[in-house]
């Protein structure tokens, strides 16, 4: 505990401003994401599930355990999420040929189409945001502080904003 307080002494006002700016822009992006997926009739959790499946390294499917890890959820929560996504025809469960007890989860054609539409929107929003989500560059050589943000922190002022959402 003592060591934690000592680290805070080295943080400058600019460090706190940069951390707050970074957190603010993360939240703005997440709010955009939540609103974009809901406008397409999909929950944010289903979008995250579909993205985790399509983005899984080296293959087009994942196990429940792998999805729980990727989504940072408990196994039973992923099972329920997959069940709900299956009812919407976004994903399907297939037996794992290597493990009779295992299940592979993969996107359906409807899931692929929905994910492509939504991911294009997300990619476009990230491009529009520019450097707003750039991680602060910490200057440890001069005893703390950060490098100044480029171009006033990017296009952060143009991001769809509003109040805080209760879902993220």
C-alpha positions in Angstrom: 0.0 0.0 0.0 2.9 2.4 0.8 4.4 1.8 -2.6 1.2 2.6 -4.3 1.0 6.1 -2.7 4.6 6.8 -3.6 3.8 6.2 -7.3 1.1 8.8 -7.1 3.6 11.4 -6.0 5.3 11.2 -9.4 2.1 11.8 -11.3 1.8 15.4 -12.6 -1.4 17.3 -13.3 -0.8 16.6 -17.0 -0.7 12.9 -16.3 -4.1 13.0 -14.7 -5.4 15.1 -17.5 -4.1 12.6 -20.1 -5.6 9.6 -18.2 -8.9 11.4 -17.9 -8.8 12.3 -21.6 -8.0 8.7 -22.6 -10.8 7.3 -20.4 -13.3 9.8 -21.7 -12.6 8.9 -25.3 -12.7 5.2 -24.6 -16.2 5.8 -23.1 -17.3 7.9 -26.1 -16.3 5.1 -28.4 -18.0 2.5 -26.3 -21.2 4.6 -26.3 -21.0 4.9 -30.0 -20.7 1.1 -30.2 -23.6 0.4 -27.9 -25.9 2.8 -29.9 -24.7 1.5 -33.3 -25.4 -2.2 -32.5 -28.7 -1.5 -30.8 -29.8 0.4 -33.9 -29.2 -2.8 -35.9 -31.3 -4.8 -33.4 -28.4 -6.6 -31.8 -27.2 -6.3 -28.2 -23.7 -5.0 -27.4 -22.9 -8.4 -25.8 -23.9 -10.3 -29.0 -21.7 -8.0 -31.1 -18.8 -8.7 -28.7 -19.4 -12.4 -29.0 -19.5 -12.3 -32.8 -16.4 -10.2 -33.0 -14.6 -12.6 -30.6 -15.5 -15.5 -32.8 -14.5 -13.9 -36.1 -11.4 -12.4 -34.6 -10.2 -15.6 -32.9 -6.6 -16.2 -34.0 -6.2 -18.9 -36.7 -9.7 -20.3 -37.0 -13.4 -19.4 -37.4 -14.7 -21.0 -34.2 -14.0 -21.0 -30.5 -14.8 -23.1 -27.5 -17.0 -21.9 -24.6 -13.9 -21.7 -22.4 -12.0 -19.7 -25.0 -14.9 -17.3 -25.4 -15.2 -16.9 -21.6 -11.5 -15.9 -21.6 -11.9 -13.5 -24.6 -15.0 -11.9 -23.2 -13.8 -11.9 -19.6 -17.0 -13.6 -18.5 -17.7 -16.7 -16.4 -18.3 -19.9 -18.3 -22.0 -20.1 -17.4 -22.6 -16.5 -18.6 -21.0 -17.4 -22.0 -23.3 -20.4 -22.3 -26.3 -18.2 -21.7 -25.0 -15.6 -24.1 -24.4 -18.2 -26.8 -27.9 -19.7 -26.2 -29.5 -16.2 -26.8 -27.3 -15.5 -29.9 -28.3 -19.0 -31.2 -32.0 -18.2 -30.8 -31.4 -15.1 -33.0 -29.5 -17.3 -35.6 -26.3 -15.3 -35.1 -24.2 -18.3 -34.0 -24.4 -22.1 -34.1 -23.0 -24.8 -31.9 -21.2 -27.8 -33.5 -19.7 -30.9 -31.8 -16.0 -30.7 -31.4 -14.5 -33.7 -33.3 -11.5 -33.8 -31.1 -13.5 -33.8 -27.8 -16.9 -35.5 -27.6 -17.8 -33.4 -24.6 -16.8 -30.1 -26.3 -18.7 -27.7 -28.4 -17.4 -25.3 -31.1 -19.2 -22.0 -31.5 -19.1 -20.3 -34.9 -21.0 -17.6 -36.7 -23.9 -18.3 -39.0 -24.3 -16.6 -42.3 -26.7 -14.2 -40.7 -24.2 -13.6 -37.9 -21.4 -13.0 -40.5 -23.6 -10.4 -42.3 -24.5 -8.6 -39.1 -21.0 -8.5 -37.9 -19.7 -7.2 -41.2 -22.2 -4.3 -41.2 -21.4 -3.4 -37.6 -17.7 -3.8 -37.9 -17.6 -1.4 -40.9 -19.4 1.2 -38.8 -16.9 0.7 -36.0 -13.9 0.9 -38.3 -15.3 4.1 -39.8 -15.9 5.6 -36.3 -12.3 4.7 -35.3 -11.0 6.4 -38.4 -13.1 9.4 -37.7 -11.8 9.6 -34.1 -8.2 9.7 -35.4 -5.8 9.9 -32.4 -8.5 10.4 -29.8 -7.8 6.9 -28.5 -4.0 7.1 -28.6 -2.5 5.9 -25.4 -0.6 8.7 -23.5 3.1 8.6 -24.0 4.7 8.7 -20.6 8.0 10.6 -20.2 9.8 8.6 -17.5 13.1 10.3 -18.1 12.1 13.7 -16.7 10.4 12.4 -13.6 6.9 12.0 -14.9 4.6 13.8 -17.3 3.4 13.0 -20.7 4.1 14.1 -24.2 1.6 16.7 -25.4 -1.3 15.2 -27.3 -1.0 15.6 -31.1 -3.4 18.1 -32.7 -5.3 18.7 -29.4 -6.0 15.0 -28.8 -7.3 14.1 -32.3 -10.9 14.5 -33.4 -12.3 13.8 -29.9 -14.7 16.8 -30.1 -16.4 15.3 -33.1 -17.3 11.9 -31.5 -20.9 11.2 -30.9 -21.2 11.9 -27.1 -23.9 12.3 -24.5 -24.5 11.1 -21.0 -23.0 8.0 -19.5 -24.7 4.7 -20.4 -25.5 2.1 -17.8 -24.4 -0.9 -19.9 -20.6 -0.5 -20.1 
